[in-house]
Amino acid sequence: MERGQELYRRAKKRIPGGTQLLSKRPELFHPERWPPYYRRAKGVQVEDLDGRVFVDIAIHAVGACPLGYADPDVERAVIDVVRTGNMSSLNAPEEVELADLLCALHPWAGMVRYTRSGGEAMAVAVRIARAATGRDRIAFSGYHGWHDWYLSANLSDAGALDSHLLRGASPAGVPKTLAGTAVPFAFGDLSAVQGVVETYGQELAAIVIEPARYEVPPPGYLERVQELARRCGAVLVVDEITCGFRMQLGGFHLGLGIEPDIAVFAKAISNGYPMGVILGRREVMEAAQRSFISSTYWTDRIGPAAALATIAKLDRLNVPVQLAKAGERMREGWLEAAATSGLRVETTGLAPLPRFSFDHGDKSGVMRTLYTQFMLEEGYLAGPAFYASYAHEPAHIDAAVAATERSFVRLSKALESNSLDEQLQGELAGEGLARGARGKGRSKTKEPQPIANRN
Ligand SMILES: Cc1ncc(COP(=O)(O)O)c(C=O)c1O
């Protein structure tokens, strides 16, 4: 057995669920063939524990490294910090430099707080909104992390989060008294958010939303959400953890004609080093002082130093434009490969984050797993979603498209000869929580749901 798979078996005995992040569970890609661990990562390449080197055209650290793995400029900034001391009794001056930069990029904002991960940054944003308004209830759309405020949505309705990228999440361990405090609404549907505001109006502390989900929202939608928030006195929180600094420098909302009260950033902002940002209007952010929001490792120096180096490079090289180009090229490549092989494929997703799915009914699940298996044989980490990075040069994408074409042709032949199941090594990949966290193997003929989320 491969060393990584062997280690993963041990991990599952020691670590509930095996990994710290749902999206890094091998079961989501290919239960038996996906390499669970890496030894080295650089640019677009990942070396596994057996010394095999793959080009990553899959989730690319779930979008945490828009410049590519171990970017030399960000590394340099981090190594400087390591040499001069990452932690002391005093504070890191980079915190202030970063705050000034973020406020300059977002003229509507006046103050900043920091965390070290996205979910906790969202929890801080919600706490500040509640402190600022004196209200409890949150209306939200989309995925915003693992914290109680969010998971509590599933206390009143076990399926409330199913359409928010977190299918099958159990609120076990979340106090039942939080039931009803987080109310979901469907993204992009104005009547849905209007309904929530009509029902709860004056009780809403915040309306929490991403600036875009899989697609850019319909024209006027975000402006209307902003108007509704202003009218009922709720804080408008825009979660930029996936879109921010990827769709454009700063928050994607900047180009969408809205000015939120709080915007939250993580992941893309610091290229692989932990950092979370809560950026907001001065009047709202000052409410943080009326609560207790404080943590030792929110003061480390690597986070803001990495963010400063990352933002400088994203800006200097106009990286968001390059990411969109790489993503679009990959999307086109999937469609070209589908046309060549005669497979039916559908694509969705924002330009730098395209996704595809097979449109072959109950065969689609086994085809997805088999696609990953064939691409692993070609030397690629590949699944149904691609997170573009600056390190994905056109030649990488072209080579990946050629490998995809070969894999699709193999799939097409297997489909024709009815040998998909026979060629699959092991079990099907499956849905996030249903498969990765607690589920047993799926039968090869049953179609799995799409990967549950992108956290
Ligand atoms: C929109 C959004 N919000 C929140 C989170 C949670 O961030 P983290 O995984 O850093 O806790 C994610 C992670 O993918 C995200 O995409």
The ligand as an SDF file (V2000), in Angstrom:
LIG
                    3D

 16 16  0  0  0  0  0  0  0  0999 V2000
  -17.0020   32.0450    1.8830 C   0  0  0  0  0  0  0  0  0  0  0  0
  -16.2840   31.3450    2.9980 C   0  0  0  0  0  0  0  0  0  0  0  0
  -16.5320   31.6820    4.2780 N   0  0  0  0  0  0  0  0  0  0  0  0
  -15.8980   31.0940    5.2990 C   0  0  0  0  0  0  0  0  0  0  0  0
  -14.9740   30.1020    5.0980 C   0  0  0  0  0  0  0  0  0  0  0  0
  -14.2720   29.4470    6.2580 C   0  0  0  0  0  0  0  0  0  0  0  0
  -12.9180   29.7810    6.2770 O   0  0  0  0  0  0  0  0  0  0  0  0
  -11.8710   28.8290    7.0300 P   0  0  0  0  0  0  0  0  0  0  0  0
  -11.8740   27.5180    6.3440 O   0  0  0  0  0  0  0  0  0  0  0  0
  -10.5480   29.5530    6.9330 O   0  0  0  0  0  0  0  0  0  0  0  0
  -12.3350   28.7310    8.4650 O   0  0  0  0  0  0  0  0  0  0  0  0
  -14.6920   29.7040    3.7800 C   0  0  0  0  0  0  0  0  0  0  0  0
  -13.7490   28.6220    3.5090 C   0  0  0  0  0  0  0  0  0  0  0  0
  -13.7110   28.0670    2.4650 O   0  0  0  0  0  0  0  0  0  0  0  0
  -15.3570   30.3380    2.7040 C   0  0  0  0  0  0  0  0  0  0  0  0
  -15.1400   29.9830    1.4270 O   0  0  0  0  0  0  0  0  0  0  0  0
  1  2  1  0
  2  3  1  0
  2 15  2  0
  3  4  2  0
  4  5  1  0
  5  6  1  0
  5 12  2  0
  6  7  1  0
  7  8  1  0
  8  9  2  0
  8 10  1  0
  8 11  1  0
 12 13  1  0
 12 15  1  0
 13 14  2  0
 15 16  1  0
M  END
$$$$
